[in-house]
């Protein structure tokens, strides 16, 4: 082998070694990741609807939940999660004043809470009316009647010979509200007294109740929960007693002990 060939081979070997050294040095260096700073958006948990909510529907954990919302977009009317307060306990009994759509933040102006003006209208089912009558401990089952109880409405009045006559006017009526107060007696005891009871009736039934109230004294007879049986509460009522539902349209002429009373017909 000629001397020149050895020289060429040596140069090639040196070049190959240098290339390998350079490649190893380049690949062995740790690559530094590029750091990109992202502006973090401040978030605040707000109460939102989990599904569509109808007008008058009760608000609770089944249709409300928490969701993070951009803090700069949280309005004063939204409900935010603050401290350890139980929001569902605070909103207990609250209802939707207007229809709500799934995923929207709960707006305080679109709900009605217990005690607010308009709450009774939100509680009433479609087509029903709320009417109040005067009650007392003697005419209101001794103060044991509470909202959502079912009662019968009795009318007591003077009949022939100045004798007291009592009739059942309405049955299975739902009590919407009753104003109750604790009154201290002379001997230091306490009794529950109420001045009015608000009942849920159909429009014609409300007319009957308004008319008979002027004819005598109304009393509420508390019904047992066992009367419901396998049926849903209120499925069989309220109803006007047959004595006050007979007759032609317009008015009913009821003769009892020679005395004629006219009341509105429900038919």
HELIX and SHEET records of a PDB file:
HELIX    1   1 UNK A    3  UNK A   28  1                                  26    
HELIX    2   2 UNK A   71  UNK A   73  5                                   3    
HELIX    3   3 UNK A   87  UNK A   90  1                                   4    
HELIX    4   4 UNK A  108  UNK A  110  5                                   3    
HELIX    5   5 UNK A  119  UNK A  123  1                                   5    
HELIX    6   6 UNK A  141  UNK A  143  5                                   3    
HELIX    7   7 UNK A  160  UNK A  162  5                                   3    
HELIX    8   8 UNK A  203  UNK A  213  1                                  11    
HELIX    9   9 UNK A  225  UNK A  227  5                                   3    
HELIX   10  10 UNK A  242  UNK A  244  5                                   3    
SHEET    1   A 2 UNK A  43  UNK A  49  0                                        
SHEET    2   A 2 UNK A  64  UNK A  70 -1                                        
SHEET    1   B 2 UNK A  95  UNK A  96  0                                        
SHEET    2   B 2 UNK A 111  UNK A 112 -1                                        
SHEET    1   C 5 UNK A 128  UNK A 134  0                                        
SHEET    2   C 5 UNK A 190  UNK A 202 -1                                        
SHEET    3   C 5 UNK A 164  UNK A 184 -1                                        
SHEET    4   C 5 UNK A 150  UNK A 158 -1                                        
SHEET    5   C 5 UNK A 217  UNK A 222 -1                                        
SHEET    1   D 4 UNK A 128  UNK A 134  0                                        
SHEET    2   D 4 UNK A 190  UNK A 202 -1                                        
SHEET    3   D 4 UNK A 164  UNK A 184 -1                                        
SHEET    4   D 4 UNK A 239  UNK A 240 -1                                        
SHEET    1   E 2 UNK A 251  UNK A 256  0                                        
SHEET    2   E 2 UNK A 259  UNK A 264 -1                                        
END                                                                             
